[in-house]
Amino acid sequence: MPQEAVRADVARPLAGLIVVEITATPAAAFAAALAADHGATVIVCEPAEGSPLRRLGPESVQAHWWAALGRGKLSLCLDEHKPEFAAVLSRLEGRSGILFRDEWAFARCLSDRLGTQLLDVCLNATGTDRRDLWPWSTRSEFAAAASGVMALTGAADGFGVAPELPLADYCAGTLALSAALAELRAARLADRTPRPLRFALHEALMRMNEWQVAIASGLDRAERRNGNRFPMNSNIGNIFKTSDGRLITVSAATQPVAARFLAMIGGPALAQDPRFATPAARRENMDALDAEIATWIGARPAADVLRMARECDVVVGPVHDAGDIEEHPQVVARANVVALDGRPMPAITPRQVGRDQSVPRHAPRIGEHSKAVLEAIGFEPEEAQALLETGAVKKG
């Protein structure tokens, strides 16, 4: 692709891969965003009003979220009601690569006409593909509830806690990109057309939460929510508040670490207390042990708790918020947070030795790259201009 705006970054592993994104929900967009981070040419096809993802969340955060989700991508603005629109699709359908989409009406309209050269990867909200089996809401926000994850979150005697991020969407997007790259490789080796992939959002969390089914099989019952403790009270683990109001997480998953932790907060007497001396005993007396830990941590500032934990070689750490993350020396040293056009956002991950990790370009305005994309997929400059004049393609 000769145009500067759509030139592939040959130093990145997915350079040369074409990805088309047509979606109203975060899952497919996140899969495309990961591909863009690693050098793919990602084309966001959107109508004149723009992708609904540009308006996701409260107005105060929309531009910031889109800046991260849309970075490194190109925008091609299309009017599906114009007859000339078909000519654009005919050029796109001849390209090999990946189409990431959902069940948005605009996505269905385009995907039905894009042919089979693009690997069609559809990430749909739970229940949309089998409404006969899912009489409830099909909004993507309910995917975490359908996955079983929320049956494990929250206090033992309370309600499940929904994650304060699109966890199901982003996990599904990550899995979708991995599966799509595997399918492209398999198709190339077998000299066949790539086969479409279908994901319901809850499936990614169910795959990551595989131990829940294993435990249920072993115990002959579903595991119950347990707050921030280890499953089944299997060892010491919870979150506590320090005297200066900081949250501290504790993890003592092995007997040696547990013994050192108990000695730190209560000396030999607590470490040898028969209620807490073994994993089996702790499992039966975890409420009493949590009360001991809460009293000890609650009487000390976070700095003292963390210092003593380091000296005693036990696993204790602070619960970070966004401000802590941006200022933490480890995060700063690894450049895990970057600024693009003055907006902080996560860096490209994972870090690769010897590779430029900079974000290639800002999130596009609606139709910002329409003309450049048209020329890159084979239209002559005068043909591209004619399409813009008909309104079938719009330029930002």
Disulfide bonds with the S-S distance in Angstrom:
none
